[in-house]
Amino acid sequence: MNAVVVRRHGDESVLRLEERPEPSAGPGEVVVRIRAAGVNFADILARLGLYKAAPPPPFIPGIEVSGVVEACGPGATSLKPGDRVMSFSPFGGYAEKTVVQESYAFPIPEDMGFPEAAALPVQYLTAYHGLFHLAHVRPGETVLVHAAAGGVGLAILQLCEEAGAKVVATVGSAKKVEAVKAECPSARVVVMGEEDFVRAAREATGGRGPDVIMDSLGGATFSRGWKSLAPGGRHILFGAASAVKPGAISKMAAGWRLLPMLWIATLPMIDGNKTLSAFNLYHLASDAERLHGASKHLLELRAKGSVKPRITLSLPLEKAAEAHRRVQNRETTGKVILTVG
Ligand SMILES: NC(=O)c1ccc[n+]([C@@H]2O[C@H](COP(=O)([O-])OP(=O)(O)OC[C@H]3O[C@@H](n4cnc5c(N)ncnc54)[C@H](OP(=O)(O)O)[C@@H]3O)[C@@H](O)[C@H]2O)c1
């Protein structure tokens, strides 16, 4: 089968299409013939050598797929060959086939296309877990959403609308404002570098600060946001994109950009009733019950029209390098996918 392989860490040119052996299903596993693979920021970090959970090279990137079950291993009984599924795939997604734990795969409705299905397992579950399982966002609260025009960002905006929360959104450039406004017309949008997001969030909340911060940037943005959180606020940290720059980057340079987040004063958390939560969905994948519950709810929200994956860039598998370059250079909004077959 064809697969995109990373043989050494580096810029997007290290992504090469190769012939690889076909996977086979072991106990409790299923083989999925992939029709679409989601491109996630974690794939960029893995290719750069900055993602701890990634295997060492050579490896096949890609942590979410949609497709058709082709074979079931011993004991894998809840799915059968021919089932249309979306699935978390802990590496191996940029390929024609992959093998996943049966519990990672989730059947998709008939009216759902494979590209759309490849947008849900990582970005929507991340938005859902942060907003609902950790922040317990309530109607009328204000959520500060960083990188709001991105894949996870637009998912958070849609779930905030569903929850009746107000939004202050940050984006890296003025050309992304429209994507946020299209999703959440009432959002107060801040273009980073043009306006101070802390001041904007304070103004939008009558001086209190945001109740929830959905933070995928880390670094200095984390520290400034954390200090601005309202009493009783919840800061959900789930990424550190501010460590990244275009091209290849060293671990040391990335670490340097994150230094400001190492110092936070914990004692004021007590009187401020502040919560700091962090998570990596990758390490929650074995919590099948929780993630299946969230996936089921996301599909219900999709059926009623509140969850609408925005696929803005769809490229064939062999163009994975172009997809990576555009995401890393901050040129994309919404979901980027690779189509297979
Ligand atoms: N913890 C988890 O389980 C989990 C799961 C999924 C995703 N994540 C994190 O959530 C974030 C969003 O993921 P995604 O896949 O949806 O990607 P994405 O948001 O579509 O793309 C990343 C966005 O980050 C922003 N960004 C800010 N500083 C950046 C920099 N120095 N270099 C590159 N981008 C920068 C850019 O938006 P602007 O140009 O608007 O700033 C860019 O569009 C990522 O940080 C990712 O690691 C975490």
Ligand as a Chemical Component Dictionary entry (heavy atoms), coordinates in Angstrom:
data_LIG
# 
_chem_comp.id                   LIG 
_chem_comp.type                 NON-POLYMER 
_chem_comp.pdbx_formal_charge   0 
_chem_comp.three_letter_code    LIG 
# 
loop_
_chem_comp_atom.comp_id 
_chem_comp_atom.atom_id 
_chem_comp_atom.alt_atom_id 
_chem_comp_atom.type_symbol 
_chem_comp_atom.charge 
_chem_comp_atom.model_Cartn_x 
_chem_comp_atom.model_Cartn_y 
_chem_comp_atom.model_Cartn_z 
_chem_comp_atom.pdbx_ordinal 
LIG N1  N1  N 0  -4.094 18.550 23.637 1  
LIG C1  C1  C 0  -4.789 17.945 22.691 2  
LIG O1  O1  O 0  -5.351 16.882 22.909 3  
LIG C2  C2  C 0  -4.931 18.607 21.354 4  
LIG C3  C3  C 0  -5.697 18.028 20.355 5  
LIG C4  C4  C 0  -5.851 18.691 19.131 6  
LIG C5  C5  C 0  -5.193 19.903 18.927 7  
LIG N2  N2  N 1  -4.429 20.422 19.915 8  
LIG C6  C6  C 0  -3.747 21.717 19.735 9  
LIG O2  O2  O 0  -4.732 22.641 19.339 10 
LIG C7  C7  C 0  -4.175 23.587 18.436 11 
LIG C8  C8  C 0  -4.992 23.635 17.184 12 
LIG O3  O3  O 0  -4.831 22.422 16.469 13 
LIG P1  P1  P 0  -5.397 22.296 14.991 14 
LIG O4  O4  O 0  -4.996 20.957 14.504 15 
LIG O5  O5  O -1 -6.831 22.679 14.978 16 
LIG O6  O6  O 0  -4.540 23.382 14.190 17 
LIG P2  P2  P 0  -5.029 24.794 13.604 18 
LIG O7  O7  O 0  -5.646 25.585 14.699 19 
LIG O8  O8  O 0  -5.838 24.567 12.392 20 
LIG O9  O9  O 0  -3.648 25.432 13.208 21 
LIG C9  C9  C 0  -2.816 25.946 14.207 22 
LIG C10 C10 C 0  -3.104 27.440 14.406 23 
LIG O10 O10 O 0  -2.318 27.883 15.499 24 
LIG C11 C11 C 0  -2.105 29.266 15.355 25 
LIG N3  N3  N 0  -0.721 29.589 15.684 26 
LIG C12 C12 C 0  -0.362 30.467 16.632 27 
LIG N4  N4  N 0  0.956  30.562 16.702 28 
LIG C13 C13 C 0  1.443  29.749 15.771 29 
LIG C14 C14 C 0  2.755  29.470 15.345 30 
LIG N5  N5  N 0  3.823  30.056 15.924 31 
LIG N6  N6  N 0  2.921  28.615 14.339 32 
LIG C15 C15 C 0  1.864  28.008 13.759 33 
LIG N7  N7  N 0  0.575  28.243 14.135 34 
LIG C16 C16 C 0  0.378  29.123 15.122 35 
LIG C17 C17 C 0  -2.411 29.624 13.910 36 
LIG O11 O11 O 0  -3.591 30.413 13.906 37 
LIG P3  P3  P 0  -3.442 32.032 13.855 38 
LIG O12 O12 O 0  -2.661 32.327 12.630 39 
LIG O13 O13 O 0  -4.836 32.507 13.828 40 
LIG O14 O14 O 0  -2.697 32.395 15.122 41 
LIG C18 C18 C 0  -2.672 28.292 13.237 42 
LIG O15 O15 O 0  -3.643 28.394 12.232 43 
LIG C19 C19 C 0  -2.717 23.169 18.226 44 
LIG O16 O16 O 0  -1.908 23.906 19.104 45 
LIG C20 C20 C 0  -2.721 21.707 18.618 46 
LIG O17 O17 O 0  -1.463 21.246 19.050 47 
LIG C21 C21 C 0  -4.281 19.797 21.116 48 
# 
loop_
_chem_comp_bond.comp_id 
_chem_comp_bond.atom_id_1 
_chem_comp_bond.atom_id_2 
_chem_comp_bond.value_order 
_chem_comp_bond.pdbx_ordinal 
LIG N1  C1  SING 1  
LIG C1  O1  DOUB 2  
LIG C1  C2  SING 3  
LIG C2  C3  SING 4  
LIG C2  C21 DOUB 5  
LIG C3  C4  DOUB 6  
LIG C4  C5  SING 7  
LIG C5  N2  DOUB 8  
LIG N2  C6  SING 9  
LIG N2  C21 SING 10 
LIG C6  O2  SING 11 
LIG C6  C20 SING 12 
LIG O2  C7  SING 13 
LIG C7  C8  SING 14 
LIG C7  C19 SING 15 
LIG C8  O3  SING 16 
LIG O3  P1  SING 17 
LIG P1  O4  DOUB 18 
LIG P1  O5  SING 19 
LIG P1  O6  SING 20 
LIG O6  P2  SING 21 
LIG P2  O7  DOUB 22 
LIG P2  O8  SING 23 
LIG P2  O9  SING 24 
LIG O9  C9  SING 25 
LIG C9  C10 SING 26 
LIG C10 O10 SING 27 
LIG C10 C18 SING 28 
LIG O10 C11 SING 29 
LIG C11 N3  SING 30 
LIG C11 C17 SING 31 
LIG N3  C12 SING 32 
LIG N3  C16 SING 33 
LIG C12 N4  DOUB 34 
LIG N4  C13 SING 35 
LIG C13 C14 SING 36 
LIG C13 C16 DOUB 37 
LIG C14 N5  SING 38 
LIG C14 N6  DOUB 39 
LIG N6  C15 SING 40 
LIG C15 N7  DOUB 41 
LIG N7  C16 SING 42 
LIG C17 O11 SING 43 
LIG C17 C18 SING 44 
LIG O11 P3  SING 45 
LIG P3  O12 DOUB 46 
LIG P3  O13 SING 47 
LIG P3  O14 SING 48 
LIG C18 O15 SING 49 
LIG C19 O16 SING 50 
LIG C19 C20 SING 51 
LIG C20 O17 SING 52 
# 
